[in-house]
Amino acid sequence: MHFFRVAFDRAALDAALLDPKIGQELWDSYLGYVVVKPLPARQIGATLLRPYTPAADKQRVYPVRRPYAVNVLGKQLVVETLIFQEQDNNVSACATTALWMAFHKTAFQFQTALPSPYHITAASRNLFYRQGRTFPSTGLDQTQIGEAIQTVGLVAELRTYRQDDEWGAAPAAEVGFRMQEQLLGAKGFIYAYLRLGLPVLLFLLLDGREDQGHLITVTGYRLAASDVLPTTDISLASDALDRLYAHDDQMGPFARYSFTDDGKLLTPWPAGEHWETAERWPDHRVASLYSVFVPLAADIRITYEQVFRQVGLFEQLFTDTIRERTDIVWDIYLDYSNHYKDELRRLRPVEGEPLRRILVSSLPKYVWVARATLQKEPILELIFDATDLHTGFYCLLVNVFDPLRASMATWLGKATFQRQLLKAPAFDARFLPLLLQDLELPLKARAS
């Protein structure tokens, strides 16, 4: 079943097929297709549909996409999306289907294997940590999901989160606060890897029940239009994440997941049996976030948390130079170094020799970017080697932009301020040479 954005009749379709000079509007409106499997219990097969178009007032982003060649009556078209299909109850459950959809992107991104749902289930094996058998499949546990990711030549970056009943006798208000704090950390983690275009797998407990586990593949996100961000020790751009778009094998592609005030997810699943009410958010089921998987190339070694800690150390510099720290928001994400340079060339937060020096610098294929912004304008960024080992100092560049550049040069040009920084317990002294290099200043102080 093929879908188009514009209406047309048979004559218009025939004209577009017969004359390549006309009908471009029709082909440009192509949205993709859905395969309906002709089984006794109908199922949705391989589906390629374009995501929502970005709204002017909302920053919808769909980085987990790849090009697919489509043939419509002999007309060659390309659809930028991620494939979707409903689970096959015999050879796969939601976990296998979510992995299959995720592997469609990683195979394109890292040139790794792209197994069928049957082979994913077989490769994950029944490791006998729980009851059951490999086929028919009733689902995969966390160990099997990790095993399936390793089998295709990737490594599994896993984070597991505490649930309500794991906080012991803590007051309900404290549990709610900790859950919300935990969700903010999860948002930062998910957002950071999505920026590279990596599929992120969320293991959810529907209604908070362990027997209602569900795996979805996150393909996009939306940032809140409001400028108000939660107040934390370090304000992050990811704090404004208010919606995720996921391939949910039971709800469709780009299904909407929102967040609740108590640190959980509001799903597109209806609360009861009345599926016709699924458009009304209050009638939707709530899920707890149990764990997050990110399938990664083995040479991406530095983690999000390691970069976050380095940003925390760097905050000491802002404490001493910029008094209004609460206005500073950090954008932390994983990126290709070539894409980062191209983005910097378009943003142009700095000009002339400083910009040229960044663009010609030798960087690894993958980098972590930690960009500090003030009123949405970049003022400084830290560039980390994502392929380095955690035992070394993996920050490669510290780039200072206007309007901070002039005042920072004045501060760091003083030997007394350099000594003050070197003695500050919260500041890593190894940042100082990189700062001075960017500002073309000499090192006037030495650590005692």
Phi, psi and omega per residue, in radians:
M1 nan 2.005 -3.110
H2 -1.713 2.511 -3.080
F3 -2.162 2.470 3.124
F4 -2.263 2.702 3.131
R5 -1.412 -0.447 -3.111
V6 -1.941 2.676 3.107
A7 -1.484 2.572 3.095
F8 -2.733 2.808 3.108
D9 -1.860 3.138 -3.089
R10 -1.091 -0.652 -3.132
A11 -1.121 -0.718 3.131
A12 -1.150 -0.671 3.112
L13 -1.147 -0.780 3.117
D14 -1.064 -0.708 3.137
A15 -1.139 -0.713 3.139
A16 -1.166 -0.590 3.130
L17 -1.289 -0.650 -3.028
L18 -1.481 -0.546 -3.075
D19 -2.091 1.889 -3.109
P20 -1.136 -0.266 -3.092
K21 -1.416 -0.273 -3.125
I22 -2.132 2.967 3.066
G23 1.447 0.192 -3.125
Q24 -1.114 -0.591 3.121
E25 -1.057 -0.679 3.132
L26 -1.120 -0.835 -3.117
W27 -1.181 -0.601 3.116
D28 -1.164 -0.391 -3.114
S29 -1.556 0.063 -3.090
Y30 -1.141 2.269 -3.082
L31 -1.839 -0.308 -3.131
G32 2.198 -2.921 -3.082
Y33 -2.455 2.842 3.042
V34 -2.241 2.288 3.029
V35 -1.682 2.169 3.046
V36 -1.802 2.013 -3.102
K37 -1.239 2.235 -3.101
P38 -1.406 1.092 3.130
L39 -1.797 2.855 3.085
P40 -0.928 -0.763 3.000
A41 -1.816 1.791 -2.999
R42 -0.995 2.444 3.100
Q43 -2.294 2.661 3.073
I44 -1.487 2.089 3.119
G45 -1.591 -2.668 -3.092
A46 -0.945 2.186 -3.055
T47 -2.278 2.236 3.062
L48 -2.130 1.892 3.121
L49 -2.288 2.391 3.087
R50 -1.142 2.575 3.069
P51 -1.275 3.014 3.062
Y52 -0.988 2.561 3.012
T53 -1.307 2.481 -3.123
P54 -1.040 2.407 3.103
A55 -1.502 2.656 -3.094
A56 -1.146 -0.565 -3.058
D57 -1.757 0.007 -3.124
K58 -2.378 2.335 -3.065
Q59 -1.534 1.300 3.048
R60 -1.347 2.291 -3.124
V61 -2.322 2.343 -3.138
Y62 -2.193 1.348 -3.068
P63 -1.344 -0.340 -3.074
V64 -1.572 1.330 3.120
R65 -2.407 2.858 3.039
R66 -2.666 2.778 3.133
P67 -1.376 2.409 3.032
Y68 -2.150 2.305 3.049
A69 -1.415 2.267 -3.114
V70 -2.199 2.411 3.104
N71 -1.962 2.032 3.117
V72 -2.004 1.761 3.136
L73 0.938 0.694 3.123
G74 1.579 -0.191 3.105
K75 -1.509 2.144 -3.123
Q76 -1.484 2.145 3.130
L77 -2.252 2.840 3.089
V78 -2.194 2.268 3.115
V79 -2.031 2.173 3.080
E80 -1.602 1.861 -3.110
T81 -2.877 -2.924 2.974
L82 -2.239 2.353 -3.062
I83 -1.096 2.630 -3.138
F84 -2.379 2.608 2.895
Q85 -2.780 2.797 3.090
E86 -1.401 2.640 -3.131
Q87 -1.140 2.572 2.986
D88 -1.670 2.053 -3.009
N89 -1.156 -0.240 -3.113
N90 -1.572 -0.808 -3.059
V91 -1.840 -0.159 -3.102
S92 -2.731 2.650 2.987
A93 -1.998 -2.887 -3.043
C94 -1.059 -0.636 -3.094
A95 -1.123 -0.803 3.133
T96 -1.092 -0.751 -3.130
T97 -1.153 -0.722 3.100
A98 -1.086 -0.719 3.099
L99 -1.134 -0.746 3.134
W100 -1.025 -0.758 3.122
M101 -1.157 -0.724 3.126
A102 -1.117 -0.694 -3.121
F103 -1.176 -0.396 3.059
H104 -1.092 -0.613 3.109
K105 -1.413 -0.771 -3.098
T106 -1.168 -0.577 3.083
A107 -1.090 -0.698 3.111
F108 -1.260 -0.651 -3.036
Q109 -1.394 -0.696 -3.049
F110 -2.015 0.043 -3.107
Q111 1.000 0.780 3.090
T112 -1.809 3.134 -3.054
A113 -1.176 2.660 3.072
L114 -2.219 1.448 -3.106
P115 -1.335 2.801 3.054
S116 -1.342 2.863 3.070
P117 -0.946 -0.676 3.119
Y118 -1.054 -0.814 -3.092
H119 -1.253 -0.480 3.056
I120 -1.144 -0.812 3.125
T121 -1.093 -0.733 -3.136
A122 -1.152 -0.698 -3.100
A123 -1.224 -0.541 -3.129
S124 -1.253 -0.389 3.085
R125 0.984 2.807 2.945
N126 -1.653 1.850 -3.073
L127 -1.448 0.051 3.047
F128 1.052 0.552 2.913
Y129 -1.439 -0.193 3.074
R130 -2.572 3.051 -3.101
Q131 -1.329 2.917 3.049
G132 2.109 -2.885 -3.135
R133 -2.586 2.975 -3.094
T134 -1.222 -0.846 3.115
F135 -2.258 2.452 -0.177
P136 -1.096 2.551 -3.059
S137 -1.505 2.305 3.047
T138 -1.863 0.116 3.125
G139 2.261 2.972 -3.132
L140 -2.081 2.525 3.030
D141 -1.612 -3.123 -3.061
Q142 -1.051 -0.723 -3.124
T143 -1.102 -0.726 3.135
Q144 -1.177 -0.636 3.088
I145 -1.090 -0.813 3.090
G146 -1.067 -0.689 3.117
E147 -1.085 -0.734 3.138
A148 -1.120 -0.688 3.130
I149 -1.151 -0.732 3.123
Q150 -1.117 -0.600 -3.062
T151 -1.094 -0.566 -3.116
V152 -1.508 0.091 3.083
G153 1.654 0.299 3.123
L154 -2.011 2.949 3.021
V155 -1.902 2.617 -3.103
A156 -1.797 2.003 3.018
E157 -1.538 1.996 -3.006
L158 -2.072 2.390 2.976
R159 -2.276 2.271 3.115
T160 -2.005 2.428 -3.014
Y161 -2.030 2.632 -3.131
R162 -1.301 2.610 3.123
Q163 -1.836 2.963 -3.095
D164 -0.905 -0.782 -3.026
D165 -1.377 0.030 -3.141
E166 -1.697 0.030 -3.109
W167 -1.622 0.087 3.076
G168 1.195 -2.387 -3.051
A169 -1.619 0.330 -3.139
A170 -1.112 2.532 3.108
P171 -1.011 2.642 -3.090
A172 -1.019 -0.674 -3.130
A173 -1.116 -0.686 3.136
E174 -1.206 -0.709 3.106
V175 -1.054 -0.772 3.125
G176 -1.064 -0.715 3.124
F177 -1.135 -0.765 -3.132
R178 -1.153 -0.648 3.107
M179 -1.145 -0.708 3.123
Q180 -1.170 -0.700 3.099
E181 -1.114 -0.712 3.100
Q182 -1.106 -0.698 3.123
L183 -1.134 -0.669 3.091
L184 -1.050 -0.729 3.085
G185 -1.109 -0.701 3.110
A186 -1.146 -0.676 3.093
K187 -1.037 -0.799 3.136
G188 -1.057 -0.732 -3.138
F189 -1.128 -0.853 -3.113
I190 -1.099 -0.846 -3.113
Y191 -1.050 -0.740 -3.064
A192 -1.050 -0.690 -3.115
Y193 -1.482 -0.527 3.070
L194 -1.061 -0.595 -3.095
R195 -1.025 -0.492 3.083
L196 -1.389 -0.147 -3.067
G197 1.580 0.247 3.139
L198 -1.403 2.361 3.019
P199 -1.222 2.368 3.127
V200 -1.981 2.212 -3.086
L201 -1.724 2.138 3.113
L202 -1.819 2.192 3.048
F203 -1.685 1.953 -3.055
L204 -1.929 2.633 2.977
L205 -1.932 1.839 -3.138
L206 -1.146 2.282 -3.072
D207 1.027 0.338 3.109
G208 1.276 0.214 -3.062
R209 -1.712 2.300 -3.115
E210 -1.133 -0.451 3.126
D211 -1.476 0.083 3.131
Q212 -2.103 0.764 3.119
G213 -1.212 2.527 -3.097
H214 -2.625 2.335 -3.133
L215 -1.941 2.280 3.116
I216 -2.230 2.771 -3.134
T217 -1.929 1.936 -3.128
V218 -1.356 2.265 -3.093
T219 -2.082 -0.210 -3.100
G220 -2.874 3.105 -3.105
Y221 -2.678 2.909 3.047
R222 -2.316 2.376 3.061
L223 -1.705 2.452 -3.133
A224 -1.090 2.508 3.130
A225 -1.227 -0.441 -3.103
S226 -1.206 2.559 3.089
D227 -1.474 -0.134 -3.078
V228 -1.367 2.145 3.134
L229 -2.028 2.654 3.101
P230 -1.056 2.552 3.126
T231 -1.538 1.992 3.077
T232 -2.319 3.128 3.112
D233 -1.003 -0.712 3.079
I234 -2.251 2.095 3.116
S235 -1.395 2.301 -3.077
L236 -2.071 2.598 3.047
A237 -1.057 -0.578 -3.121
S238 -1.194 -0.284 3.075
D239 -1.059 -0.446 -3.124
A240 -1.469 0.037 3.117
L241 -1.144 1.993 -3.098
D242 -2.041 -0.050 3.108
R243 -2.752 2.487 3.009
L244 -2.002 2.563 3.038
Y245 -1.977 2.212 -3.007
A246 -2.364 2.607 2.945
H247 -1.437 1.826 3.126
D248 -1.883 1.992 -2.979
D249 -1.099 -0.219 3.098
Q250 -1.832 -0.190 -3.074
M251 -2.110 -0.244 3.101
G252 1.970 3.045 3.117
P253 -1.337 2.588 3.103
F254 0.991 0.663 3.088
A255 -1.184 2.514 -3.038
R256 -1.554 2.247 3.015
Y257 -2.127 2.220 3.135
S258 -1.955 -3.021 -3.084
F259 -2.210 2.546 3.097
T260 -1.728 2.919 -3.127
D261 -1.236 -0.308 -3.099
D262 -1.804 0.429 2.996
G263 1.437 0.461 3.113
K264 -2.123 -3.110 -3.137
L265 -1.964 2.419 3.040
L266 -1.684 2.028 -2.998
T267 -1.614 2.918 3.011
P268 -1.423 0.025 3.138
W269 -1.290 2.338 3.094
P270 -1.200 2.599 -3.079
A271 -1.202 -0.515 -3.129
G272 -2.192 -2.644 -3.133
E273 -1.509 -0.079 -3.039
H274 -1.555 1.482 -3.069
W275 -1.172 -0.339 -3.139
E276 -1.215 -0.224 3.135
T277 -1.601 0.148 -2.998
A278 -1.132 -0.241 3.122
E279 -1.389 -0.241 -3.084
R280 -1.755 1.956 -3.050
W281 -0.948 -0.678 -3.128
P282 -1.055 -0.344 -3.110
D283 -1.608 0.224 -3.059
H284 -1.712 2.696 -3.136
R285 -1.347 2.623 3.108
V286 -1.778 2.505 3.120
A287 -2.219 2.583 3.011
S288 -1.651 2.449 3.080
L289 -1.430 1.981 -3.106
Y290 -1.596 -0.805 3.136
S291 -2.761 2.877 3.120
V292 -2.288 2.286 3.039
F293 -1.971 2.401 2.973
V294 -2.195 2.033 3.063
P295 -1.366 2.105 -3.008
L296 -2.181 2.693 2.925
A297 -1.195 2.517 -3.034
A298 -1.096 -0.419 -3.098
D299 -1.472 0.027 2.965
I300 -1.611 1.759 -2.956
R301 -1.869 -0.595 -3.112
I302 -1.359 2.359 -3.050
T303 -1.704 2.914 3.109
Y304 -1.035 -0.786 -3.091
E305 -1.097 -0.614 3.113
Q306 -1.130 -0.699 3.100
V307 -1.198 -0.713 3.132
F308 -1.033 -0.720 3.125
R309 -1.134 -0.666 3.110
Q310 -1.138 -0.659 3.079
V311 -1.100 -0.690 3.099
G312 -1.056 -0.691 3.095
L313 -1.138 -0.634 -3.099
F314 -1.272 -0.348 -3.131
E315 -1.008 -0.431 3.138
Q316 -1.022 -0.603 3.142
L317 -1.118 -0.703 3.116
F318 -1.221 -0.560 3.104
T319 -1.040 -0.638 -3.068
D320 -1.579 -0.322 -3.054
T321 -1.999 -0.619 -3.120
I322 -2.056 2.000 -3.017
R323 -1.264 -0.617 -3.096
E324 -1.540 1.264 -3.100
R325 -1.111 -0.528 -3.042
T326 -1.134 -0.316 -3.129
D327 -1.441 -0.181 -3.065
I328 -1.535 2.255 3.124
V329 -2.111 2.293 3.131
W330 -1.728 2.335 3.056
D331 -1.917 1.894 -3.071
I332 -1.971 2.147 -3.114
Y333 -2.765 2.772 3.088
L334 -1.592 2.448 -3.068
D335 -2.663 2.828 2.931
Y336 -1.340 2.432 -3.104
S337 -1.087 -0.639 3.130
N338 -1.176 -0.667 3.092
H339 -1.175 -0.677 3.101
Y340 -1.049 -0.781 -3.132
K341 -1.137 -0.692 3.116
D342 -1.127 -0.703 3.094
E343 -1.097 -0.730 3.138
L344 -1.135 -0.637 3.120
R345 -1.127 -0.580 3.119
R346 -1.413 -0.690 3.128
L347 -1.211 -0.687 -3.137
R348 0.841 1.019 3.070
P349 -1.292 -0.211 3.097
V350 -2.546 2.671 -3.065
E351 -2.153 3.041 2.979
G352 1.176 -2.489 -3.054
E353 -1.048 -0.742 3.101
P354 -1.013 -0.700 3.113
L355 -1.192 -0.757 3.138
R356 -1.047 -0.710 -3.110
R357 -1.104 -0.643 3.096
I358 -1.214 -0.766 -3.047
L359 -1.160 -0.541 -3.122
V360 -1.635 -0.021 -3.129
S361 -1.180 2.570 3.139
S362 -1.507 2.027 -3.097
L363 -2.173 2.665 3.064
P364 -1.216 3.021 -3.091
K365 -1.087 -0.710 -3.104
Y366 -2.004 2.348 3.107
V367 -2.331 2.646 2.931
W368 -1.663 2.300 3.108
V369 -1.938 2.232 3.020
A370 -2.157 1.790 -3.013
R371 -1.914 2.172 3.085
A372 -1.585 2.287 3.131
T373 -2.161 2.585 3.073
L374 -2.186 1.997 -3.041
Q375 0.944 0.760 3.080
K376 1.233 0.090 3.084
E377 -1.762 2.228 3.136
P378 -1.149 2.306 3.128
I379 -2.077 -0.339 -3.120
L380 -2.911 2.654 3.060
E381 -2.600 2.622 3.057
L382 -1.972 2.318 3.133
I383 -1.999 2.151 -3.086
F384 -1.994 2.588 3.068
D385 -1.386 1.892 -3.110
A386 -1.262 -0.242 -3.101
T387 -1.736 0.033 -3.104
D388 -1.350 3.023 3.044
L389 -1.649 2.565 -3.042
H390 -1.205 -0.207 -3.097
T391 -1.360 -0.242 -3.137
G392 -1.833 -3.043 3.051
F393 -1.701 1.907 -2.919
Y394 -1.777 0.201 3.027
C395 -1.393 2.202 -3.079
L396 -1.719 -0.691 -3.060
L397 -2.422 2.536 2.890
V398 -2.156 2.001 -3.070
N399 -1.961 2.155 -3.133
V400 -1.855 2.306 -3.071
F401 -2.015 2.887 3.035
D402 -1.212 2.544 0.117
P403 -1.576 0.088 -3.100
L404 -1.347 -0.404 -2.965
R405 -1.029 -0.803 -3.086
A406 -1.154 -0.816 -3.118
S407 -1.182 -0.618 3.114
M408 -1.155 -0.677 3.105
A409 -1.112 -0.645 3.114
T410 -1.142 -0.807 3.134
W411 -1.108 -0.887 -3.043
L412 -1.318 -0.207 3.062
G413 -1.293 -0.162 -3.126
K414 -1.677 2.266 3.124
A415 -1.091 -0.596 -3.130
T416 -1.139 -0.680 -3.140
F417 -1.247 -0.655 3.080
Q418 -1.048 -0.742 3.126
R419 -1.159 -0.659 3.120
Q420 -1.067 -0.752 3.111
L421 -1.129 -0.761 -3.091
L422 -1.117 -0.470 -3.140
K423 -1.569 -0.245 -3.089
A424 -1.173 2.172 -3.074
P425 -1.142 -0.459 -3.092
A426 -1.575 -0.017 -3.093
F427 -1.905 2.286 3.083
D428 -1.448 2.017 -3.046
A429 -1.072 -0.318 -3.122
R430 -1.255 -0.240 3.049
F431 -1.286 -0.484 -2.994
L432 -1.052 -0.864 3.113
P433 -1.007 -0.618 3.125
L434 -1.190 -0.692 3.079
L435 -1.080 -0.834 -3.104
L436 -1.143 -0.621 3.105
Q437 -1.098 -0.763 3.139
D438 -1.151 -0.673 -3.106
L439 -1.539 0.009 3.139
E440 0.977 0.887 3.136
L441 -2.090 2.644 3.118
P442 -1.454 2.709 3.041
L443 -1.448 2.004 -3.054
K444 -1.819 -0.213 -3.081
A445 -2.195 2.706 3.116
R446 -2.176 2.509 3.093
A447 -1.207 2.376 3.141
S448 -1.415 nan nan
